[in-house]
């Protein structure tokens, strides 16, 4: 398997899903691209976007329920 085709491990996906807002995760995700891991880079950003979307949806839901 080529370096650019290596996928993220499940634990890494979970980390990017839960800690999308951290500076550490942003640096790690950008480091994948700099080191030639293009699939890991794309997947990391995908899971950070999903995590952000879930948190916004939960925030809207909580505000709607308790307002």
Buried (B, 14 or more C-beta within 10 A) or exposed (E): EEEBEBEBEEEBBEBBBBBBEEEEBBEBBEEBBEEEBBBBBBBBBBBBEBBEEEEEEEEEEEEEEEE
